[in-house]
Amino acid sequence: MPEASPASTQELERAALDSLAAAKSESEIEEWRIEYLGRRGVLSTRLRSIGTLPPEVRREAGADLNRLKNRLCNAFDEAAQHVSESKRDFAPGDAIDITLPGRRSNLGGLHPSEMMMREILDVFNDMGFQTVEGPIVELEKYNFDMLNVPADHPARDLQDTLWIDRNSDERVLLRTQTSPMQIRTMEKQKPPVRIVSPGLCFRHEATDATHEWQFHQIEGLAVDEGVTMADLKGTLYEFARRIFGTQRKIRFRCDYFPFVEPGVDVSVDWDGRWVEIMGAGMVHPKVLEGVGYDPAKYTGFAFGMGPERIAMLRYNIEDIRHFFSNDLRFLSQF
């Protein structure tokens, strides 16, 4: 065995690193480790031979070999990590079949009610209406009183309201319509007013294929000087054509709503029969007076519709309860 001198140590290091650089696989790197760092490897053999050296060079030779061992161990760790990362990034064909199609992620989508509401709001936004939203839990005065529906009015019985227990002088309920935002808006600003108010509403009633105890509603309001029934008809004609098509026939027929006078229902010709899609009319003078508007100077029109009912027509949905059943077989179609 030759003496462990600095020169021979440097030669051993160069030979070891050259051999390690040539190793390209995990098995080759492991063979290198056994050859140079194993219990019977080159480096271990040299360390054991230090005892045969003259006493004056043993200490320096041992320290030199230990420093070499540390450098080779670090080189081995880096090479092993590099090969491991390369294997993970570029796996052989038997590990990952790159010809297989990728697995598509499950993507969510908008609820059909939300889709319909956005489409309706876009139509009115294009005509200059601003979208406003309000609270679901509403005060009685905004939901009924200021909409010309006093406590003894039959319309309250028709809506069969859900009231909320609260220690307060003002009665509170789950709103039965989004019309309260018309009052809240008119209280805060002077004409001209052009708004649409979407949101969830609640009524305590039996459910069937066309009625739900919770539903969405979009109410609209326009108030200014010189607003007439012709403006109402023109606005709603344009809305119906945008939603149902330019060839769709539309009908206005007299109807009653407490907060408008006169009132109309708006129907479309659907498969040979008239189907009502909304109620509308000219804002009642008492409603204008209640918010401080002069009914001799200002007039306006209002309308309200249910997005679910319009979606039922558009997509031939036969039961309104599907919208709130959370059945993916239904929702995934949209």
Secondary structure, DSSP 4 states (H G I P E B T S, - for coil): -----HHHHHHHHHHHHHHHHH--SHHHHHHHHHHHHSTTSHHHHHHHGGGGS-HHHHHHHHHHHHHHHHHHHHHHHHHHHHHHHHHHHS--TTT--TTSPPPPP------HHHHHHHHHHHHHHHTTPEE----SEEEHHHHTGGGT--TT-HHHHHHT--EE--SSSS-EEE-S-STHHHHHHHHH-PSPEEEEEEEEEE-----BTTB-SEEEEEEEEEEETT--HHHHHHHHHHHHHHHH-TT--EEEEEE--TTEEEEEEEEEEETTEEEEEEEEEEEPHHHHHHTT--TTT-EEEEEEE-HHHHHHHHHT---GGGGGS--HHHHTT-
